[in-house]
């Protein structure tokens, strides 16, 4: 299940559907599936590349808080 979630999240980011990618991230966390550094970096990179800097920075801080960096 986890690889499919990552691939889906990557696809949403690639197409600019950040809300959907963030919803998947939230569902992962709610379902007990802990996102790894790759998941965070895919979403953060896409956000920053599309000038969604505030959200990218928020996720980056979350990634640090979770001890992934």
Buried (B, 14 or more C-beta within 10 A) or exposed (E): EEEEBBEEBBEBBEEEBBEBBBEBBEEBEEEEBEBEEEBBBBBBEBBBEEEBEEBBEEBBEBBEEBEBE
